[in-house]
């Protein structure tokens, strides 16, 4: 089973993108993708509710294609965030939370969300990148993820963009077994994936493409570019996602 | 995994040598040829990675000139800002070189200011000038060595100025290709072009002959670009055109 754990769906145009997503899965011989709504970076009151209802609508008759996420901005009043997470993740249909680059992951203000997710065993995928240029103001880098992981050892964190995080980023999170990494990010650069596999092991790596900015087929090539056992490849392609996002299956 | 059914491909971007920041798996000619052959590639344009940072890129050309011509098409690098840039004339005349590769950003010169003298030599020999727009995603560059991408506005002016000169543009991004894709003297190598189902967008939006398949191996793993082409929702004829015919026609080779 091939599951792409990093897949953006533009919220304002989601019905069209959902259909494109299903077509893309079929084109690339993949089984499922994350359903991660892409909204404005800083969310408005009511966005969690709108997302949650849209997830329900999409999943009503297309559940078999998706692993649903709720996209959360930790800057939103925590009472609203808590209500949204409890309503649409704890009760479903979402099985995980996505946090984009609106707040660094080790800020004190992030802690109530981390605590809530940790308490309910909800995995969180966090955008992350070590950038030499073009860094966003509130964008996490892997050292922020490592700090968060140390504070919340029971929180399951997927650090996005292995290629963006680079060798240094893999080193940062290696000591924290509650941190996983997805294989998306940038060009099909060689070397980083092998380094991640050597340092983290196959159990902590999840296939992700970062659709639609990236081509899922190109990114899938990354998983086939390395010599590894079929057992390890299958874990990365989908086994680890099934383990982390079990409620979706 | 679906079978890709790709064979007889021409790769418009391959390198041999060392890159200071990461160990490379396929950076000798033997290792590169073996890897690319296994992936269905039967010819590859070859340049020297060592020439990117060398104090004398012409020294690095020797390895490229000696490459196995059954498999590799040599594209040695010259630095137009150096006094010995014109070594490349002898590569064309004595070694049957048909492509000269330029890295104006790494070699710190303006194409507009320096390229006239090269065009004068290449155009009369029907040789191609290959311009590498970038080597890697700037966001991931080593912090102490930040090299800006080639200025594509300047590149556009240069390419327009010489309509009889053939240009091969490597390492471009999707957002940069539009002005170049309508120029008859240009071919765009596809290793860094990415978007979902990118080849479908390219075949629907641009003239059919403008894009040439490339892998940018060993900096990139070749499987990424092979999957990009193999899984593309375009016809086998279109895959063959991008994967081989466009480059073979441009270079006038079988």
HADDOCK unambig.tbl for C-alpha pairs under 7 A between the chains (distance, minus, plus):
assign (segid A and resid 27 and name CA) (segid B and resid 231 and name CA) 6.58 0.50 0.50
assign (segid A and resid 28 and name CA) (segid B and resid 231 and name CA) 6.05 0.50 0.50
assign (segid A and resid 29 and name CA) (segid B and resid 1 and name CA) 6.88 0.50 0.50
assign (segid A and resid 29 and name CA) (segid B and resid 2 and name CA) 6.62 0.50 0.50
assign (segid A and resid 131 and name CA) (segid B and resid 139 and name CA) 4.86 0.50 0.50
assign (segid A and resid 131 and name CA) (segid B and resid 140 and name CA) 5.89 0.50 0.50
assign (segid A and resid 132 and name CA) (segid B and resid 139 and name CA) 4.96 0.50 0.50
assign (segid A and resid 132 and name CA) (segid B and resid 140 and name CA) 5.97 0.50 0.50
assign (segid A and resid 132 and name CA) (segid B and resid 141 and name CA) 6.18 0.50 0.50
assign (segid A and resid 132 and name CA) (segid B and resid 143 and name CA) 5.59 0.50 0.50
assign (segid A and resid 133 and name CA) (segid B and resid 138 and name CA) 6.80 0.50 0.50
assign (segid A and resid 133 and name CA) (segid B and resid 139 and name CA) 5.02 0.50 0.50
assign (segid A and resid 134 and name CA) (segid B and resid 139 and name CA) 6.60 0.50 0.50
assign (segid A and resid 164 and name CA) (segid B and resid 140 and name CA) 6.64 0.50 0.50
assign (segid A and resid 187 and name CA) (segid B and resid 192 and name CA) 6.69 0.50 0.50
assign (segid A and resid 188 and name CA) (segid B and resid 220 and name CA) 5.26 0.50 0.50
assign (segid A and resid 188 and name CA) (segid B and resid 221 and name CA) 6.20 0.50 0.50
assign (segid A and resid 188 and name CA) (segid B and resid 224 and name CA) 5.84 0.50 0.50
assign (segid A and resid 189 and name CA) (segid B and resid 219 and name CA) 5.86 0.50 0.50
assign (segid A and resid 189 and name CA) (segid B and resid 220 and name CA) 4.26 0.50 0.50
assign (segid A and resid 189 and name CA) (segid B and resid 221 and name CA) 6.23 0.50 0.50
assign (segid A and resid 190 and name CA) (segid B and resid 219 and name CA) 5.77 0.50 0.50
assign (segid A and resid 190 and name CA) (segid B and resid 220 and name CA) 4.91 0.50 0.50
assign (segid A and resid 190 and name CA) (segid B and resid 221 and name CA) 5.03 0.50 0.50
assign (segid A and resid 211 and name CA) (segid B and resid 196 and name CA) 6.68 0.50 0.50
assign (segid A and resid 212 and name CA) (segid B and resid 195 and name CA) 6.29 0.50 0.50
assign (segid A and resid 212 and name CA) (segid B and resid 196 and name CA) 5.52 0.50 0.50
assign (segid A and resid 213 and name CA) (segid B and resid 195 and name CA) 5.26 0.50 0.50
assign (segid A and resid 213 and name CA) (segid B and resid 196 and name CA) 6.77 0.50 0.50
assign (segid A and resid 214 and name CA) (segid B and resid 194 and name CA) 5.62 0.50 0.50
assign (segid A and resid 214 and name CA) (segid B and resid 195 and name CA) 4.79 0.50 0.50
assign (segid A and resid 214 and name CA) (segid B and resid 196 and name CA) 5.71 0.50 0.50
assign (segid A and resid 215 and name CA) (segid B and resid 194 and name CA) 5.89 0.50 0.50
assign (segid A and resid 215 and name CA) (segid B and resid 195 and name CA) 4.93 0.50 0.50
assign (segid A and resid 215 and name CA) (segid B and resid 196 and name CA) 3.90 0.50 0.50
assign (segid A and resid 215 and name CA) (segid B and resid 197 and name CA) 6.04 0.50 0.50
assign (segid A and resid 216 and name CA) (segid B and resid 196 and name CA) 6.45 0.50 0.50
assign (segid A and resid 217 and name CA) (segid B and resid 227 and name CA) 5.41 0.50 0.50
assign (segid A and resid 217 and name CA) (segid B and resid 228 and name CA) 5.39 0.50 0.50
assign (segid A and resid 217 and name CA) (segid B and resid 231 and name CA) 6.40 0.50 0.50
assign (segid A and resid 218 and name CA) (segid B and resid 224 and name CA) 4.18 0.50 0.50
assign (segid A and resid 218 and name CA) (segid B and resid 225 and name CA) 5.84 0.50 0.50
assign (segid A and resid 218 and name CA) (segid B and resid 227 and name CA) 5.35 0.50 0.50
assign (segid A and resid 218 and name CA) (segid B and resid 228 and name CA) 4.76 0.50 0.50
assign (segid A and resid 219 and name CA) (segid B and resid 224 and name CA) 6.09 0.50 0.50
assign (segid A and resid 221 and name CA) (segid B and resid 223 and name CA) 4.81 0.50 0.50
assign (segid A and resid 221 and name CA) (segid B and resid 224 and name CA) 4.25 0.50 0.50
assign (segid A and resid 221 and name CA) (segid B and resid 227 and name CA) 5.81 0.50 0.50
assign (segid A and resid 222 and name CA) (segid B and resid 223 and name CA) 6.77 0.50 0.50
assign (segid A and resid 222 and name CA) (segid B and resid 224 and name CA) 6.03 0.50 0.50
assign (segid A and resid 224 and name CA) (segid B and resid 223 and name CA) 6.95 0.50 0.50
assign (segid A and resid 225 and name CA) (segid B and resid 221 and name CA) 6.40 0.50 0.50
assign (segid A and resid 225 and name CA) (segid B and resid 223 and name CA) 5.78 0.50 0.50
